[in-house]
Amino acid sequence: MKIKIFIVLLSFLTLLSCKDKSDEGIYLKIQGFTQGTTYVITYQSEDSININPMIDSLLHDFDMSLSTYIPNSIISLMNSNDSFVVADQLFTEVWNESFRVYEITDGLFDITVGPLINAWGFGPGMKLEMDSMVIDSLMQYVGMNKISLVGGRVIKEYPEIQMDVNAIAQGYSVDIVAKFLKGMDINNFLINIGGEIRCAGKNPGGNQWKIGVDKPIFGNLISTQDYQVILELNDLSMASSGNYRKYYEVDGKKIVHTLDPKTGYTKMNQLLGATILTADCMTADALATACMVMGPGKAKEFISGLKGVEAYFVLSDDDGIYQEWYTPGLARMISK
């Protein structure tokens, strides 16, 4: 009952007027609950229209397509091999981008890691006692080359193949909300869905939006405003991935949520956090995840070879001291 009340309170309309306003209208803030996390949207409105119900409806439709935690969502029905389910536009968009990133990362980003995610205890399925035999048995079901989308239907090489799009879908939900806002002629906004960001135009003070990147402190489950860096953004998306929040310990060893699709094992290295900035949040989300799998050396080389993509990495040296690395274009975004 407490959980239901909490969700209702978060979903209830919250319109908070910011102090600053201009001839184009006042800044408002709405918040709610989606995808197991919260969202906060700040936007400038000419008429103070209540968009909260529309946003909630939009995100509900999104979950009914792509959430593995909803048994009758499109992706869940596909995972259970329902022969009647057909992909909608949301699923198709995520599928297409997932396959593109799968190819450019040489398979290090892969949405067919669903069986591994569940087995390691990071998904809606049953956690298993993991050893090399279990991992080997599950690896035959991993690989986007073993699955295809034909005429809106998923064709699997093995029925046991399970998709999990959590490493890309949350970013896409940010893009969907941004498209909705722009369709309503709202051009100054900041969208934050579970830490995935997209901003456009100016903030209430008439300046660029300032976004903090959290320090990668293990066990820090929520943002504490203890930032590693603050970035000034305009018309950009930002997504971050790290191992310092989703993990558990077994015999003193941290089991992190980053999974290597090539080995089936969880992946922890000196790259503690990867923040990616690009035009759309879906791509930023997927690339941030891929970089965490790659590790610092390969991730730096990979990102440096992409156009229209900036990155900020937090690394740990051999003495456990934080180090930072960022692309040349990001240097202009660091708030002084």
C-alpha positions in Angstrom: 0.0 0.0 0.0 2.8 2.4 0.8 4.3 1.8 -2.6 1.0 2.6 -4.3 0.6 5.8 -2.4 4.1 6.8 -3.2 3.5 6.3 -6.9 0.2 8.2 -6.8 1.9 11.1 -5.1 4.6 11.2 -7.6 2.2 11.0 -10.5 -0.1 13.7 -9.1 0.2 17.0 -10.9 2.9 19.3 -9.5 3.1 22.7 -11.2 5.8 24.8 -9.6 6.2 28.3 -11.0 9.8 29.4 -11.3 10.6 33.0 -10.4 12.0 34.0 -13.7 9.6 34.6 -16.7 9.7 36.5 -19.9 7.5 37.6 -22.7 7.4 34.0 -23.9 5.8 32.7 -20.7 6.5 31.4 -17.3 8.7 28.3 -16.4 6.8 25.4 -14.9 7.9 22.1 -13.4 6.1 18.7 -13.5 7.2 15.4 -12.1 6.0 11.8 -12.0 6.9 8.2 -11.9 7.9 6.0 -14.9 10.1 3.0 -15.7 10.8 2.3 -12.1 12.2 5.8 -11.6 11.1 9.4 -11.5 10.9 12.1 -14.1 11.2 15.9 -13.8 10.4 18.2 -16.6 11.0 22.0 -16.5 9.6 24.0 -19.4 8.5 27.4 -20.5 4.8 27.8 -21.2 2.9 30.7 -22.7 -0.5 29.6 -21.3 0.4 27.4 -18.2 -1.3 24.4 -19.9 -1.4 21.3 -17.8 0.7 18.8 -19.7 1.2 16.3 -16.9 -1.6 13.9 -17.9 -0.4 13.9 -21.5 3.2 13.1 -20.4 1.9 10.3 -18.1 -0.1 8.9 -21.0 2.9 9.1 -23.3 5.1 7.3 -20.8 2.5 4.7 -20.1 2.3 3.8 -23.8 6.1 3.7 -23.8 6.2 1.2 -20.9 3.5 -0.9 -22.6 5.8 -1.3 -25.6 9.3 -1.6 -24.0 9.2 -2.5 -20.3 10.3 -6.0 -19.4 8.7 -5.5 -16.0 5.2 -5.4 -17.5 4.0 -9.0 -18.5 1.8 -7.9 -21.3 4.1 -5.3 -22.8 5.1 -5.8 -26.5 8.7 -6.8 -25.6 7.5 -9.1 -22.8 5.1 -10.9 -25.1 7.9 -11.2 -27.7 10.2 -12.7 -25.0 7.5 -15.2 -24.2 7.2 -16.1 -27.9 3.7 -14.9 -28.4 3.1 -15.5 -32.1 0.4 -12.8 -32.4 2.3 -9.8 -31.1 3.6 -7.2 -33.6 6.1 -4.5 -33.0 4.9 -0.9 -32.8 6.8 2.2 -33.9 8.4 2.6 -30.4 9.8 -1.0 -30.4 10.9 -0.7 -34.0 12.8 2.5 -33.4 14.6 1.0 -30.4 15.3 -2.2 -32.3 16.9 -0.3 -35.3 19.1 1.8 -33.1 20.1 -1.2 -31.0 21.2 -3.1 -34.1 23.2 -0.1 -35.4 25.0 0.3 -32.1 25.5 -3.5 -31.9 27.3 -3.3 -35.2 29.5 -0.3 -34.6 30.6 -1.7 -31.1 31.4 -5.1 -32.6 28.7 -6.7 -30.4 29.6 -5.1 -27.1 26.2 -3.5 -27.0 23.6 -6.2 -27.3 19.9 -6.2 -26.2 19.8 -10.1 -26.2 21.6 -10.2 -22.9 18.2 -10.7 -21.2 18.9 -14.2 -19.9 22.2 -13.0 -18.5 20.7 -10.0 -16.8 18.1 -12.1 -15.1 20.5 -14.8 -14.1 22.9 -12.3 -12.5 20.0 -10.8 -10.6 19.5 -7.4 -12.4 16.3 -8.1 -14.2 12.7 -9.3 -13.6 13.6 -13.0 -14.0 14.9 -15.4 -11.5 18.5 -15.0 -10.2 20.7 -18.1 -10.5 23.8 -19.4 -8.8 26.3 -18.3 -11.4 29.3 -20.4 -12.5 31.0 -21.1 -15.8 28.6 -23.9 -16.7 25.6 -21.7 -16.2 27.2 -18.9 -18.2 28.2 -21.2 -21.0 24.6 -22.6 -21.2 23.2 -19.1 -21.5 25.6 -17.7 -23.9 24.1 -19.7 -26.8 21.1 -17.4 -26.5 23.0 -14.1 -26.7 23.7 -12.2 -29.9 21.7 -9.9 -32.1 22.9 -11.9 -35.1 20.6 -14.7 -33.8 17.4 -12.6 -33.9 15.7 -10.5 -36.5 12.7 -8.3 -37.0 10.7 -9.2 -40.1 7.3 -7.7 -40.9 7.0 -6.4 -37.3 7.6 -9.8 -35.9 10.7 -11.1 -34.0 12.3 -14.2 -35.5 14.6 -16.0 -33.1 17.2 -18.7 -33.7 16.3 -20.1 -30.2 13.0 -19.5 -28.4 15.0 -19.0 -25.2 16.5 -15.7 -26.5 15.3 -12.8 -24.3 15.6 -9.1 -25.1 16.3 -6.4 -22.5 16.4 -2.8 -23.7 16.9 -1.0 -20.4 20.3 0.2 -21.6 18.7 2.2 -24.4 15.0 2.6 -23.8 15.2 5.1 -21.0 17.2 7.5 -23.3 14.6 7.0 -26.0 11.8 7.9 -23.6 13.5 11.3 -23.1 13.6 11.8 -26.9 9.8 10.9 -27.1 9.0 13.5 -24.5 11.2 16.1 -26.2 9.4 15.5 -29.5 6.1 16.0 -27.8 7.2 19.2 -26.2 8.5 20.6 -29.5 5.2 19.6 -31.1 3.5 21.9 -28.7 5.8 24.7 -29.6 7.7 24.4 -26.3 11.3 25.3 -27.1 12.9 25.9 -23.7 12.9 22.8 -21.6 14.9 20.4 -19.5 13.8 16.7 -19.3 15.3 14.4 -16.7 14.1 10.8 -16.7 16.0 8.7 -14.2 19.2 10.8 -14.8 19.0 10.7 -18.6 18.8 14.3 -19.8 17.7 16.4 -22.8 17.6 20.1 -22.9 16.7 22.8 -25.4 16.8 26.6 -25.4 17.5 28.5 -22.2 16.9 28.0 -18.5 14.7 30.3 -16.4 17.7 32.7 -16.0 18.1 33.0 -19.8 21.3 31.0 -19.8 22.4 27.6 -20.9 21.2 24.7 -18.8 23.7 23.5 -16.2 23.9 19.8 -15.5 26.0 18.0 -12.9 27.7 14.7 -13.4 27.7 12.8 -10.1 30.9 11.5 -8.5 31.0 7.7 -8.9 30.7 6.8 -5.2 29.8 3.2 -4.6 26.5 2.9 -2.7 25.3 6.4 -3.7 21.8 5.5 -4.9 20.6 9.0 -5.5 22.1 12.2 -6.7 23.6 14.1 -3.7 24.7 17.1 -5.7 28.3 16.0 -5.0 29.3 16.5 -8.6 32.4 15.5 -10.4 31.8 18.2 -13.0 29.1 20.7 -14.1 28.4 21.0 -17.8 26.6 23.9 -19.6 24.4 22.4 -22.3 22.3 23.8 -25.1 20.1 21.6 -27.4 21.9 18.4 -26.4 21.2 15.0 -24.8 23.2 13.5 -22.0 23.3 9.9 -20.7 25.5 8.4 -18.0 26.3 4.8 -17.1 28.3 3.6 -14.1 28.8 0.6 -11.8 28.6 2.4 -8.6 24.8 2.2 -8.0 23.6 -1.1 -9.4 25.6 -3.8 -7.7 25.7 -6.3 -4.9 28.4 -8.2 -3.1 29.2 -11.9 -2.8 32.0 -12.8 -0.4 33.3 -9.3 -0.5 33.4 -9.1 -4.3 31.3 -6.5 -6.1 28.9 -7.9 -8.8 28.1 -5.0 -11.0 25.3 -4.6 -13.5 27.5 -4.0 -16.6 27.6 -7.3 -18.6 30.0 -8.2 -21.3 27.9 -9.9 -24.1 31.0 -11.6 -25.4 31.8 -13.5 -22.2 28.6 -13.5 -20.2 30.4 -12.1 -17.1 29.9 -8.9 -15.3 32.5 -6.3 -16.2 34.2 -4.0 -13.8 37.3 -2.1 -14.8 39.0 1.3 -14.1 36.2 3.1 -16.0 33.9 4.1 -13.2 31.5 6.3 -15.1 30.8 7.2 -18.7 28.8 10.3 -19.7 27.9 10.7 -23.4 26.5 13.8 -25.0 25.0 13.8 -28.5 21.9 15.0 -30.3 19.5 12.2 -29.2 19.4 10.6 -25.8 18.7 7.1 -27.1 22.1 7.0 -28.8 23.8 8.6 -25.8 22.3 6.0 -23.5 23.4 3.0 -25.6 26.9 4.4 -26.2 27.4 5.1 -22.5 26.6 1.4 -21.7 28.9 0.2 -24.5 31.8 2.3 -23.2 31.4 0.8 -19.7 31.8 -2.7 -21.3 34.8 -1.6 -23.4 36.9 -0.2 -20.5 38.9 3.0 -20.6 41.4 2.4 -23.4 39.1 1.0 -26.0 36.3 3.4 -25.0 38.5 6.5 -25.6 39.5 5.2 -29.0 35.9 4.3 -29.9 34.4 7.6 -28.9 37.2 9.6 -30.5 36.3 8.1 -33.9 32.6 9.1 -33.8 31.2 12.4 -35.2 28.8 14.4 -33.2 29.5 12.6 -29.9 31.3 14.1 -26.9 32.2 12.1 -23.7 33.3 12.6 -20.2 34.9 9.6 -18.4 35.7 9.2 -14.7 38.5 6.7 -14.1 40.3 5.2 -11.2 44.0 5.0 -11.2 46.1 2.2 -9.6 45.9 4.1 -6.3 42.1 4.5 -6.4 42.4 8.2 -7.2 39.8 9.7 -9.5 41.0 10.8 -12.9 39.0 12.4 -15.7 39.1 12.2 -19.5 37.0 14.1 -22.0 36.8 14.8 -25.7 38.0 18.2 -27.0 34.5 19.4 -27.8 33.4 18.8 -24.2 36.0 21.1 -22.8 33.9 24.1 -24.0 30.9 22.8 -22.0 32.6 22.6 -18.6 31.2 25.3 -16.3 33.9 27.5 -14.9 
